[in-house]
Amino acid sequence: MSARLLHLLRHGAPERPGLLMGRTDVMPTPEGIAACLERTRGLAVDAVVSSDLRRAHAAAQAIADRDEHPLTVDPRWRELDFGAWDGQHPASIDPPALARFYDDPDRHPPPQGERWSDLVDRVGAAIGERPAGDILVLTHGGAMRAALARLCGFGPAQLWFFDLPYAALLTVRIWPEPHGGAQIVGLRA
């Protein structure tokens, strides 16, 4: 079996940008949906998968409808759950606590929030059960970084070097097991 492409697309701009939105479920702006449609124009995929959160799902539905692809909704592609910080602006969070989180999100998760390793595990499970063929996943910045952690072995500190703005498209080539392996083959931001 040959390598397959996994295209990860961050959702477009939400109605309330700049907040820590894990489980906070807001709509994307019309411009955000349009940016995702434009970014994926001409992209050859066999299926579209989406987080169940509206800011990702709305664009996924528009892309699947436009390109006549099946759409699967998978909540494992959700953003990291920021717990008590969810929906807040980073400036409103205790700076030392936020710094500890960014330095080591597994040892210092947000209060009542999700550990980084749990996000990596659930995204890894979704990758392992992805549909056959080349797929497009409409997801979130944290989930995209978790996919890179699982597939390419990057640690949390290295993942912050990837600029993943709204509507960023990251493409990874994945080889099948038993030898497996993955390679980043594109990033359009």
C-alpha positions in Angstrom: 0.0 0.0 0.0 1.3 3.4 -0.9 1.5 6.6 1.2 -1.7 8.7 1.7 -2.1 12.4 2.3 -3.6 13.9 5.4 -4.6 17.5 4.8 -5.3 19.4 8.0 -7.1 22.7 7.7 -7.6 25.0 10.6 -11.0 26.5 10.7 -11.6 30.0 9.5 -11.8 33.1 11.7 -14.5 32.7 14.4 -17.0 35.3 15.5 -14.9 35.9 18.7 -11.2 35.7 17.7 -8.3 35.9 20.1 -9.9 33.7 22.9 -8.8 30.4 24.2 -11.6 28.4 22.5 -11.4 24.7 23.3 -14.9 23.4 23.8 -16.4 26.9 23.3 -18.6 26.5 20.3 -18.9 29.6 18.2 -19.7 30.1 14.5 -17.0 31.1 12.0 -17.5 34.4 10.2 -18.7 34.2 6.6 -15.2 35.4 5.6 -13.7 32.6 7.6 -15.7 30.0 5.7 -14.8 31.7 2.4 -11.1 31.5 3.3 -11.4 27.8 3.9 -13.2 27.3 0.6 -10.6 29.3 -1.2 -7.7 27.5 0.5 -9.0 24.1 -0.6 -10.0 25.0 -4.1 -8.7 22.2 -6.4 -7.5 20.0 -3.5 -7.9 16.4 -4.5 -9.3 14.4 -1.6 -11.5 11.3 -1.2 -13.3 12.4 1.9 -13.8 15.3 4.4 -13.7 14.9 8.2 -14.6 17.6 10.7 -14.5 18.4 14.3 -18.0 18.6 15.7 -17.5 22.2 16.8 -19.3 24.7 14.5 -16.3 26.8 13.7 -14.8 23.8 11.9 -18.0 22.0 10.9 -19.5 24.9 9.0 -16.6 25.2 6.5 -16.3 21.4 6.3 -19.9 21.2 5.2 -19.4 23.9 2.6 -16.3 22.2 1.2 -18.0 18.7 1.2 -21.1 20.1 -0.6 -19.0 22.1 -3.1 -16.8 19.1 -4.0 -19.5 16.4 -3.5 -17.5 14.5 -1.0 -18.8 12.5 2.0 -18.5 14.3 5.3 -17.7 12.6 8.6 -18.0 14.4 11.9 -15.5 13.2 14.5 -15.3 14.9 17.9 -11.8 13.5 18.5 -10.6 16.4 16.2 -11.8 19.0 18.7 -9.4 21.6 20.2 -7.7 21.1 23.5 -10.3 21.6 26.3 -9.1 24.7 28.2 -11.2 24.0 31.2 -11.7 27.1 33.4 -9.8 29.2 30.8 -12.1 28.2 28.0 -13.6 31.2 26.2 -11.3 33.7 28.0 -8.8 36.0 26.5 -5.2 35.0 27.3 -4.6 38.5 28.9 -7.2 37.7 31.5 -5.4 34.6 32.7 -2.7 34.6 35.5 0.5 35.2 33.5 2.7 32.7 35.4 0.0 30.0 35.1 -0.3 30.6 31.4 3.5 30.5 31.0 3.7 27.2 32.8 1.0 25.8 30.5 2.9 26.9 27.4 6.2 25.6 28.8 4.8 22.2 29.7 1.1 21.7 28.8 1.1 18.1 30.1 2.4 18.9 33.6 0.5 22.2 33.8 -2.8 21.8 32.0 -5.5 24.6 32.4 -7.5 24.2 35.6 -10.2 21.5 35.0 -8.8 21.3 31.5 -7.3 18.6 29.3 -3.7 17.4 29.4 -1.7 17.7 26.2 -1.0 14.0 26.1 -4.7 13.3 26.2 -5.2 15.5 23.2 -2.3 13.8 21.3 -3.9 10.4 22.2 -7.4 11.2 20.9 -6.1 12.9 17.7 -3.7 9.9 17.3 -6.7 7.5 17.6 -8.6 9.6 14.9 -5.6 9.4 12.6 -5.4 5.6 13.1 -9.1 5.2 12.1 -9.2 7.8 9.3 -11.1 6.9 6.1 -9.2 5.3 3.2 -7.6 7.5 0.7 -6.4 11.1 0.9 -8.5 13.1 3.3 -9.1 16.6 4.4 -9.7 17.3 8.1 -11.3 20.6 9.3 -9.9 21.0 12.8 -8.2 23.4 15.2 -4.7 24.7 15.8 -4.1 22.5 18.9 -5.4 19.4 17.2 -3.1 20.1 14.2 -0.1 20.4 16.5 -1.2 17.2 18.3 -1.2 15.4 14.9 2.3 16.6 14.2 3.4 15.4 17.7 1.9 11.9 17.0 3.0 11.6 13.4 6.4 13.3 13.4 7.5 13.1 17.1 7.6 16.9 17.7 7.6 18.0 21.4 5.3 20.8 22.6 8.1 23.4 22.6 8.9 22.6 18.9 5.3 22.8 17.8 5.0 26.5 18.7 7.4 27.2 15.8 4.6 26.3 13.4 2.5 29.3 12.5 -1.0 28.0 12.0 -3.3 31.0 11.4 -7.0 30.6 10.6 -7.5 28.7 7.3 -3.9 27.3 7.4 -3.5 24.1 5.4 -1.0 21.6 6.6 -0.3 18.5 4.5 1.3 15.3 5.8 2.2 12.2 3.8 1.7 9.1 5.9 3.1 5.7 5.0 1.3 2.5 6.2 2.4 0.3 9.0 4.4 -1.8 9.8 7.2 0.6 9.0 5.0 3.7 8.9 6.3 7.2 9.1 5.2 10.6 8.2 6.6 13.7 6.4 5.3 17.3 6.2 4.9 18.0 2.5 3.1 21.4 2.6 2.1 24.3 4.7 0.0 27.1 3.2 -0.9 29.8 5.7 
